[in-house]
Amino acid sequence: MNQYYFLHRIKWPAMLVVVGITALLDEYHVISYSHSWPLYLIVLGVLSLAERAALAQMPPPQYPYQQPWPPSSGPYPPGGYSAAAPAPGPSGQPSSWTSTSTAIVRSQDEESK
């Protein structure tokens, strides 16, 4: 297992162990909860620093597919675009552009044309 993942997964269980030890020491009147908060900060800080140090030692991720952008062949795919434009209508524009209606369902007037 990677050291970073190990430290990341062990951080909060370690804090739970420290709280448990503090509770045990509080029962024996060695240290009280009111005086143990610096201990929590120290343990959390040491674990966070160890986690970041392990992360800094990891190699950068290798992605399976790397292609330089922009491609050197030009802005279009090698085969070009295969989509054909609609056939032109009587006004020179494609026939799908000649309708001026914005209705979803055609009216009877448009169907008769």
N, CA, C and O atoms as a GROMACS GRO file, in nm:
protein
  452
    1MET      N    1   0.085  -0.118   0.000
    1MET     CA    2   0.000   0.000   0.000
    1MET      C    3   0.089   0.124   0.000
    1MET      O    4   0.197   0.123   0.060
    2ASN      N    5   0.045   0.226  -0.066
    2ASN     CA    6   0.117   0.350  -0.074
    2ASN      C    7   0.124   0.416   0.065
    2ASN      O    8   0.029   0.408   0.142
    3GLN      N    9   0.238   0.481   0.094
    3GLN     CA   10   0.256   0.541   0.226
    3GLN      C   11   0.159   0.658   0.248
    3GLN      O   12   0.112   0.678   0.360
    4TYR      N   13   0.130   0.734   0.144
    4TYR     CA   14   0.035   0.845   0.157
    4TYR      C   15  -0.103   0.794   0.197
    4TYR      O   16  -0.166   0.847   0.288
    5TYR      N   17  -0.149   0.691   0.128
    5TYR     CA   18  -0.282   0.637   0.159
    5TYR      C   19  -0.285   0.578   0.300
    5TYR      O   20  -0.386   0.589   0.370
    6PHE      N   21  -0.176   0.516   0.341
    6PHE     CA   22  -0.170   0.461   0.476
    6PHE      C   23  -0.183   0.573   0.580
    6PHE      O   24  -0.262   0.561   0.674
    7LEU      N   25  -0.107   0.680   0.562
    7LEU     CA   26  -0.114   0.791   0.658
    7LEU      C   27  -0.248   0.862   0.654
    7LEU      O   28  -0.299   0.906   0.757
    8HIS      N   29  -0.306   0.872   0.535
    8HIS     CA   30  -0.437   0.936   0.522
    8HIS      C   31  -0.545   0.855   0.593
    8HIS      O   32  -0.636   0.911   0.654
    9ARG      N   33  -0.534   0.723   0.585
    9ARG     CA   34  -0.635   0.637   0.649
    9ARG      C   35  -0.613   0.621   0.798
    9ARG      O   36  -0.707   0.590   0.871
   10ILE      N   37  -0.492   0.642   0.845
   10ILE     CA   38  -0.462   0.618   0.986
   10ILE      C   39  -0.478   0.746   1.071
   10ILE      O   40  -0.473   0.738   1.194
   11LYS      N   41  -0.495   0.861   1.007
   11LYS     CA   42  -0.497   0.988   1.081
   11LYS      C   43  -0.607   0.992   1.187
   11LYS      O   44  -0.578   1.017   1.304
   12TRP      N   45  -0.732   0.968   1.149
   12TRP     CA   46  -0.842   0.981   1.245
   12TRP      C   47  -0.848   0.865   1.343
   12TRP      O   48  -0.886   0.888   1.458
   13PRO      N   49  -0.815   0.743   1.306
   13PRO     CA   50  -0.806   0.639   1.409
   13PRO      C   51  -0.696   0.669   1.512
   13PRO      O   52  -0.711   0.636   1.630
   14ALA      N   53  -0.586   0.730   1.468
   14ALA     CA   54  -0.481   0.767   1.563
   14ALA      C   55  -0.530   0.876   1.658
   14ALA      O   56  -0.498   0.874   1.777
   15MET      N   57  -0.608   0.969   1.605
   15MET     CA   58  -0.665   1.072   1.692
   15MET      C   59  -0.761   1.010   1.794
   15MET      O   60  -0.767   1.055   1.908
   16LEU      N   61  -0.835   0.909   1.752
   16LEU     CA   62  -0.925   0.840   1.844
   16LEU      C   63  -0.847   0.769   1.955
   16LEU      O   64  -0.890   0.768   2.070
   17VAL      N   65  -0.733   0.711   1.920
   17VAL     CA   66  -0.648   0.645   2.020
   17VAL      C   67  -0.593   0.750   2.118
   17VAL      O   68  -0.588   0.724   2.238
   18VAL      N   69  -0.552   0.865   2.068
   18VAL     CA   70  -0.500   0.971   2.156
   18VAL      C   71  -0.610   1.019   2.251
   18VAL      O   72  -0.583   1.042   2.369
   19VAL      N   73  -0.731   1.034   2.202
   19VAL     CA   74  -0.842   1.075   2.290
   19VAL      C   75  -0.868   0.967   2.395
   19VAL      O   76  -0.896   0.999   2.510
   20GLY      N   77  -0.859   0.840   2.356
   20GLY     CA   78  -0.877   0.731   2.452
   20GLY      C   79  -0.769   0.728   2.558
   20GLY      O   80  -0.798   0.706   2.676
   21ILE      N   81  -0.646   0.751   2.517
   21ILE     CA   82  -0.536   0.756   2.616
   21ILE      C   83  -0.554   0.876   2.708
   21ILE      O   84  -0.529   0.866   2.828
   22THR      N   85  -0.598   0.988   2.653
   22THR     CA   86  -0.624   1.105   2.736
   22THR      C   87  -0.735   1.078   2.837
   22THR      O   88  -0.727   1.121   2.952
   23ALA      N   89  -0.839   1.006   2.795
   23ALA     CA   90  -0.948   0.972   2.887
   23ALA      C   91  -0.897   0.880   2.998
   23ALA      O   92  -0.936   0.895   3.114
   24LEU      N   93  -0.809   0.786   2.963
   24LEU     CA   94  -0.752   0.697   3.063
   24LEU      C   95  -0.664   0.775   3.162
   24LEU      O   96  -0.670   0.751   3.282
   25LEU      N   97  -0.585   0.868   3.111
   25LEU     CA   98  -0.500   0.950   3.200
   25LEU      C   99  -0.584   1.044   3.285
   25LEU      O  100  -0.544   1.079   3.396
   26ASP      N  101  -0.699   1.087   3.234
   26ASP     CA  102  -0.788   1.172   3.311
   26ASP      C  103  -0.849   1.094   3.428
   26ASP      O  104  -0.871   1.149   3.536
   27GLU      N  105  -0.877   0.965   3.406
   27GLU     CA  106  -0.931   0.882   3.515
   27GLU      C  107  -0.830   0.865   3.628
   27GLU      O  108  -0.867   0.856   3.745
   28TYR      N  109  -0.702   0.860   3.592
   28TYR     CA  110  -0.597   0.844   3.694
   28TYR      C  111  -0.544   0.978   3.743
   28TYR      O  112  -0.445   0.982   3.817
   29HIS      N  113  -0.606   1.086   3.705
   29HIS     CA  114  -0.574   1.222   3.747
   29HIS      C  115  -0.431   1.262   3.712
   29HIS      O  116  -0.365   1.333   3.787
   30VAL      N  117  -0.383   1.215   3.595
   30VAL     CA  118  -0.250   1.253   3.547
   30VAL      C  119  -0.260   1.380   3.464
   30VAL      O  120  -0.181   1.473   3.482
   31ILE      N  121  -0.356   1.383   3.373
   31ILE     CA  122  -0.380   1.500   3.288
   31ILE      C  123  -0.532   1.512   3.272
   31ILE      O  124  -0.603   1.412   3.269
   32SER      N  125  -0.580   1.634   3.261
   32SER     CA  126  -0.725   1.653   3.244
   32SER      C  127  -0.754   1.692   3.099
   32SER      O  128  -0.665   1.730   3.024
   33TYR      N  129  -0.881   1.681   3.063
   33TYR     CA  130  -0.921   1.718   2.927
   33TYR      C  131  -0.894   1.865   2.899
   33TYR      O  132  -0.862   1.901   2.786
   34SER      N  133  -0.907   1.948   2.997
   34SER     CA  134  -0.887   2.091   2.974
   34SER      C  135  -0.741   2.125   2.945
   34SER      O  136  -0.712   2.229   2.887
   35HIS      N  137  -0.650   2.037   2.984
   35HIS     CA  138  -0.508   2.061   2.957
   35HIS      C  139  -0.453   1.975   2.844
   35HIS      O  140  -0.334   1.981   2.815
   36SER      N  141  -0.536   1.896   2.779
   36SER     CA  142  -0.486   1.804   2.677
   36SER      C  143  -0.508   1.852   2.534
   36SER      O  144  -0.467   1.782   2.441
   37TRP      N  145  -0.571   1.966   2.513
   37TRP     CA  146  -0.596   2.010   2.377
   37TRP      C  147  -0.469   2.037   2.297
   37TRP      O  148  -0.470   2.014   2.176
   38PRO      N  149  -0.358   2.083   2.358
   38PRO     CA  150  -0.236   2.097   2.276
   38PRO      C  151  -0.185   1.963   2.223
   38PRO      O  152  -0.127   1.956   2.115
   39LEU      N  153  -0.208   1.857   2.299
   39LEU     CA  154  -0.166   1.725   2.254
   39LEU      C  155  -0.242   1.685   2.128
   39LEU      O  156  -0.183   1.626   2.037
   40TYR      N  157  -0.371   1.716   2.120
   40TYR     CA  158  -0.450   1.684   2.001
   40TYR      C  159  -0.398   1.760   1.879
   40TYR      O  160  -0.386   1.704   1.770
   41LEU      N  161  -0.366   1.889   1.899
   41LEU     CA  162  -0.315   1.969   1.788
   41LEU      C  163  -0.179   1.919   1.741
   41LEU      O  164  -0.152   1.918   1.621
   42ILE      N  165  -0.093   1.879   1.834
   42ILE     CA  166   0.040   1.830   1.798
   42ILE      C  167   0.029   1.700   1.718
   42ILE      O  168   0.095   1.685   1.616
   43VAL      N  169  -0.053   1.607   1.765
   43VAL     CA  170  -0.066   1.478   1.696
   43VAL      C  171  -0.128   1.499   1.557
   43VAL      O  172  -0.082   1.440   1.460
   44LEU      N  173  -0.229   1.582   1.548
   44LEU     CA  174  -0.291   1.610   1.419
   44LEU      C  175  -0.192   1.679   1.324
   44LEU      O  176  -0.189   1.647   1.205
   45GLY      N  177  -0.113   1.771   1.374
   45GLY     CA  178  -0.014   1.840   1.292
   45GLY      C  179   0.096   1.748   1.244
   45GLY      O  180   0.137   1.756   1.128
   46VAL      N  181   0.146   1.659   1.331
   46VAL     CA  182   0.252   1.565   1.291
   46VAL      C  183   0.200   1.469   1.185
   46VAL      O  184   0.270   1.440   1.088
   47LEU      N  185   0.079   1.419   1.203
   47LEU     CA  186   0.022   1.328   1.102
   47LEU      C  187  -0.005   1.398   0.970
   47LEU      O  188   0.014   1.339   0.863
   48SER      N  189  -0.048   1.522   0.974
   48SER     CA  190  -0.071   1.597   0.850
   48SER      C  191   0.060   1.626   0.778
   48SER      O  192   0.066   1.616   0.656
   49LEU      N  193   0.164   1.661   0.853
   49LEU     CA  194   0.295   1.684   0.790
   49LEU      C  195   0.351   1.557   0.730
   49LEU      O  196   0.408   1.560   0.621
   50ALA      N  197   0.336   1.444   0.798
   50ALA     CA  198   0.383   1.317   0.744
   50ALA      C  199   0.305   1.280   0.617
   50ALA      O  200   0.361   1.227   0.522
   51GLU      N  201   0.176   1.308   0.617
   51GLU     CA  202   0.093   1.280   0.500
   51GLU      C  203   0.137   1.365   0.381
   51GLU      O  204   0.146   1.314   0.269
   52ARG      N  205   0.163   1.492   0.403
   52ARG     CA  206   0.206   1.579   0.293
   52ARG      C  207   0.347   1.544   0.245
   52ARG      O  208   0.376   1.555   0.126
   53ALA      N  209   0.434   1.501   0.336
   53ALA     CA  210   0.569   1.459   0.295
   53ALA      C  211   0.561   1.333   0.209
   53ALA      O  212   0.636   1.320   0.112
   54ALA      N  213   0.474   1.241   0.244
   54ALA     CA  214   0.457   1.120   0.164
   54ALA      C  215   0.396   1.154   0.028
   54ALA      O  216   0.431   1.092  -0.072
   55LEU      N  217   0.307   1.251   0.024
   55LEU     CA  218   0.246   1.292  -0.103
   55LEU      C  219   0.350   1.358  -0.193
   55LEU      O  220   0.346   1.339  -0.315
   56ALA      N  221   0.442   1.435  -0.135
   56ALA     CA  222   0.544   1.502  -0.215
   56ALA      C  223   0.643   1.402  -0.275
   56ALA      O  224   0.702   1.431  -0.379
   57GLN      N  225   0.661   1.287  -0.214
   57GLN     CA  226   0.754   1.186  -0.264
   57GLN      C  227   0.694   1.099  -0.372
   57GLN      O  228   0.766   1.026  -0.440
   58MET      N  229   0.562   1.104  -0.390
   58MET     CA  230   0.497   1.021  -0.491
   58MET      C  231   0.530   1.073  -0.631
   58MET      O  232   0.540   1.194  -0.651
   59PRO      N  233   0.548   0.983  -0.728
   59PRO     CA  234   0.571   1.030  -0.864
   59PRO      C  235   0.442   1.086  -0.923
   59PRO      O  236   0.333   1.049  -0.879
   60PRO      N  237   0.452   1.175  -1.021
   60PRO     CA  238   0.330   1.230  -1.080
   60PRO      C  239   0.253   1.120  -1.152
   60PRO      O  240   0.314   1.025  -1.202
   61PRO      N  241   0.120   1.132  -1.160
   61PRO     CA  242   0.041   1.028  -1.226
   61PRO      C  243   0.070   1.024  -1.375
   61PRO      O  244   0.092   1.128  -1.438
   62GLN      N  245   0.068   0.905  -1.432
   62GLN     CA  246   0.088   0.886  -1.575
   62GLN      C  247  -0.048   0.859  -1.638
   62GLN      O  248  -0.115   0.762  -1.604
   63TYR      N  249  -0.088   0.944  -1.730
   63TYR     CA  250  -0.215   0.928  -1.796
   63TYR      C  251  -0.197   0.835  -1.916
   63TYR      O  252  -0.094   0.841  -1.982
   64PRO      N  253  -0.294   0.751  -1.945
   64PRO     CA  254  -0.276   0.652  -2.051
   64PRO      C  255  -0.268   0.712  -2.191
   64PRO      O  256  -0.205   0.652  -2.279
   65TYR      N  257  -0.328   0.826  -2.216
   65TYR     CA  258  -0.330   0.883  -2.349
   65TYR      C  259  -0.296   1.030  -2.340
   65TYR      O  260  -0.369   1.109  -2.281
   66GLN      N  261  -0.184   1.066  -2.400
   66GLN     CA  262  -0.145   1.206  -2.401
   66GLN      C  263  -0.122   1.247  -2.546
   66GLN      O  264  -0.038   1.190  -2.615
   67GLN      N  265  -0.197   1.346  -2.592
   67GLN     CA  266  -0.182   1.398  -2.726
   67GLN      C  267  -0.158   1.547  -2.716
   67GLN      O  268  -0.228   1.616  -2.642
   68PRO      N  269  -0.059   1.598  -2.789
   68PRO     CA  270  -0.036   1.743  -2.782
   68PRO      C  271  -0.154   1.820  -2.841
   68PRO      O  272  -0.215   1.775  -2.938
   69TRP      N  273  -0.183   1.931  -2.784
   69TRP     CA  274  -0.292   2.014  -2.833
   69TRP      C  275  -0.238   2.151  -2.864
   69TRP      O  276  -0.164   2.203  -2.781
   70PRO      N  277  -0.266   2.211  -2.972
   70PRO     CA  278  -0.350   2.166  -3.082
   70PRO      C  279  -0.277   2.064  -3.168
   70PRO      O  280  -0.154   2.066  -3.175
   71PRO      N  281  -0.351   1.975  -3.233
   71PRO     CA  282  -0.285   1.876  -3.316
   71PRO      C  283  -0.213   1.943  -3.433
   71PRO      O  284  -0.257   2.047  -3.482
   72SER      N  285  -0.105   1.883  -3.478
   72SER     CA  286  -0.024   1.944  -3.583
   72SER      C  287  -0.089   1.932  -3.720
   72SER      O  288  -0.046   2.000  -3.813
   73SER      N  289  -0.192   1.848  -3.736
   73SER     CA  290  -0.254   1.829  -3.867
   73SER      C  291  -0.352   1.939  -3.902
   73SER      O  292  -0.399   1.943  -4.016
   74GLY      N  293  -0.385   2.027  -3.812
   74GLY     CA  294  -0.478   2.135  -3.840
   74GLY      C  295  -0.596   2.132  -3.746
   74GLY      O  296  -0.601   2.047  -3.656
   75PRO      N  297  -0.691   2.224  -3.764
   75PRO     CA  298  -0.801   2.232  -3.670
   75PRO      C  299  -0.909   2.127  -3.691
   75PRO      O  300  -0.997   2.112  -3.606
   76TYR      N  301  -0.905   2.053  -3.804
   76TYR     CA  302  -1.011   1.958  -3.833
   76TYR      C  303  -0.959   1.815  -3.823
   76TYR      O  304  -0.839   1.793  -3.834
   77PRO      N  305  -1.046   1.719  -3.801
   77PRO     CA  306  -1.003   1.579  -3.797
   77PRO      C  307  -0.950   1.537  -3.934
   77PRO      O  308  -0.986   1.596  -4.035
   78PRO      N  309  -0.864   1.433  -3.938
   78PRO     CA  310  -0.802   1.394  -4.064
   78PRO      C  311  -0.901   1.359  -4.174
   78PRO      O  312  -0.875   1.392  -4.289
   79GLY      N  313  -1.013   1.294  -4.144
   79GLY     CA  314  -1.109   1.256  -4.247
   79GLY      C  315  -1.207   1.366  -4.282
   79GLY      O  316  -1.286   1.349  -4.374
   80GLY      N  317  -1.204   1.478  -4.213
   80GLY     CA  318  -1.301   1.585  -4.233
   80GLY      C  319  -1.433   1.550  -4.167
   80GLY      O  320  -1.447   1.444  -4.106
   81TYR      N  321  -1.528   1.638  -4.180
   81TYR     CA  322  -1.658   1.615  -4.121
   81TYR      C  323  -1.746   1.542  -4.222
   81TYR      O  324  -1.746   1.577  -4.340
   82SER      N  325  -1.820   1.442  -4.176
   82SER     CA  326  -1.902   1.363  -4.267
   82SER      C  327  -2.046   1.409  -4.273
   82SER      O  328  -2.123   1.359  -4.355
   83ALA      N  329  -2.085   1.504  -4.189
   83ALA     CA  330  -2.224   1.550  -4.189
   83ALA      C  331  -2.249   1.638  -4.310
   83ALA      O  332  -2.173   1.731  -4.337
   84ALA      N  333  -2.354   1.610  -4.382
   84ALA     CA  334  -2.388   1.688  -4.501
   84ALA      C  335  -2.489   1.796  -4.464
   84ALA      O  336  -2.572   1.775  -4.375
   85ALA      N  337  -2.482   1.909  -4.530
   85ALA     CA  338  -2.576   2.018  -4.506
   85ALA      C  339  -2.710   1.984  -4.569
   85ALA      O  340  -2.714   1.908  -4.666
   86PRO      N  341  -2.820   2.036  -4.517
   86PRO     CA  342  -2.952   2.010  -4.578
   86PRO      C  343  -2.958   2.069  -4.719
   86PRO      O  344  -2.887   2.164  -4.752
   87ALA      N  345  -3.043   2.010  -4.800
   87ALA     CA  346  -3.058   2.056  -4.939
   87ALA      C  347  -3.113   2.197  -4.941
   87ALA      O  348  -3.199   2.231  -4.860
   88PRO      N  349  -3.065   2.282  -5.034
   88PRO     CA  350  -3.114   2.420  -5.037
   88PRO      C  351  -3.259   2.428  -5.084
   88PRO      O  352  -3.303   2.350  -5.168
   89GLY      N  353  -3.330   2.523  -5.029
   89GLY     CA  354  -3.470   2.546  -5.066
   89GLY      C  355  -3.480   2.649  -5.176
   89GLY      O  356  -3.378   2.681  -5.237
   90PRO      N  357  -3.601   2.702  -5.203
   90PRO     CA  358  -3.619   2.798  -5.312
   90PRO      C  359  -3.546   2.931  -5.289
   90PRO      O  360  -3.510   2.998  -5.385
   91SER      N  361  -3.525   2.970  -5.165
   91SER     CA  362  -3.459   3.098  -5.140
   91SER      C  363  -3.307   3.086  -5.133
   91SER      O  364  -3.239   3.185  -5.107
   92GLY      N  365  -3.253   2.966  -5.156
   92GLY     CA  366  -3.109   2.947  -5.150
   92GLY      C  367  -3.062   2.897  -5.015
   92GLY      O  368  -2.952   2.844  -5.003
   93GLN      N  369  -3.145   2.914  -4.913
   93GLN     CA  370  -3.111   2.863  -4.781
   93GLN      C  371  -3.155   2.718  -4.771
   93GLN      O  372  -3.241   2.675  -4.849
   94PRO      N  373  -3.100   2.642  -4.678
   94PRO     CA  374  -3.147   2.504  -4.660
   94PRO      C  375  -3.295   2.503  -4.628
   94PRO      O  376  -3.347   2.593  -4.563
   95SER      N  377  -3.364   2.400  -4.675
   95SER     CA  378  -3.510   2.393  -4.661
   95SER      C  379  -3.554   2.389  -4.515
   95SER      O  380  -3.666   2.432  -4.485
   96SER      N  381  -3.470   2.339  -4.425
   96SER     CA  382  -3.511   2.335  -4.284
   96SER      C  383  -3.509   2.474  -4.222
   96SER      O  384  -3.562   2.492  -4.113
   97TRP      N  385  -3.448   2.574  -4.290
   97TRP     CA  386  -3.438   2.708  -4.234
   97TRP      C  387  -3.549   2.800  -4.282
   97TRP      O  388  -3.562   2.911  -4.230
   98THR      N  389  -3.629   2.758  -4.378
   98THR     CA  390  -3.727   2.848  -4.438
   98THR      C  391  -3.852   2.867  -4.354
   98THR      O  392  -3.926   2.963  -4.376
   99SER      N  393  -3.880   2.779  -4.260
   99SER     CA  394  -4.000   2.792  -4.180
   99SER      C  395  -3.984   2.906  -4.080
   99SER      O  396  -3.880   2.919  -4.017
  100THR      N  397  -4.088   2.989  -4.067
  100THR     CA  398  -4.084   3.100  -3.972
  100THR      C  399  -4.160   3.068  -3.844
  100THR      O  400  -4.159   3.148  -3.751
  101SER      N  401  -4.225   2.954  -3.839
  101SER     CA  402  -4.304   2.917  -3.723
  101SER      C  403  -4.212   2.866  -3.612
  101SER      O  404  -4.111   2.802  -3.638
  102THR      N  405  -4.250   2.896  -3.487
  102THR     CA  406  -4.176   2.844  -3.372
  102THR      C  407  -4.257   2.740  -3.296
  102THR      O  408  -4.219   2.700  -3.186
  103ALA      N  409  -4.368   2.695  -3.356
  103ALA     CA  410  -4.453   2.597  -3.290
  103ALA      C  411  -4.387   2.460  -3.291
  103ALA      O  412  -4.311   2.427  -3.382
  104ILE      N  413  -4.417   2.380  -3.191
  104ILE     CA  414  -4.364   2.244  -3.184
  104ILE      C  415  -4.444   2.153  -3.275
  104ILE      O  416  -4.387   2.067  -3.343
  105VAL      N  417  -4.575   2.170  -3.276
  105VAL     CA  418  -4.663   2.089  -3.360
  105VAL      C  419  -4.705   2.176  -3.479
  105VAL      O  420  -4.743   2.291  -3.461
  106ARG      N  421  -4.698   2.119  -3.601
  106ARG     CA  422  -4.734   2.196  -3.719
  106ARG      C  423  -4.884   2.224  -3.721
  106ARG      O  424  -4.966   2.141  -3.683
  107SER      N  425  -4.918   2.342  -3.767
  107SER     CA  426  -5.059   2.375  -3.783
  107SER      C  427  -5.110   2.318  -3.915
  107SER      O  428  -5.032   2.269  -3.996
  108GLN      N  429  -5.242   2.325  -3.936
  108GLN     CA  430  -5.301   2.270  -4.059
  108GLN      C  431  -5.256   2.351  -4.180
  108GLN      O  432  -5.246   2.295  -4.290
  109ASP      N  433  -5.228   2.482  -4.164
  109ASP     CA  434  -5.182   2.563  -4.275
  109ASP      C  435  -5.045   2.519  -4.324
  109ASP      O  436  -5.019   2.515  -4.444
  110GLU      N  437  -4.957   2.485  -4.231
  110GLU     CA  438  -4.822   2.443  -4.268
  110GLU      C  439  -4.825   2.304  -4.332
  110GLU      O  440  -4.742   2.275  -4.419
  111GLU      N  441  -4.917   2.218  -4.292
  111GLU     CA  442  -4.923   2.084  -4.348
  111GLU      C  443  -4.973   2.087  -4.492
  111GLU      O  444  -4.937   2.001  -4.572
  112SER      N  445  -5.057   2.185  -4.526
  112SER     CA  446  -5.112   2.190  -4.661
  112SER      C  447  -5.013   2.246  -4.762
  112SER      O  448  -5.032   2.227  -4.882
  113LYS      N  449  -4.908   2.312  -4.718
  113LYS     CA  450  -4.808   2.370  -4.810
  113LYS      C  451  -4.724   2.268  -4.876
  113LYS      O  452  -4.637   2.303  -4.956
   0.00000   0.00000   0.00000
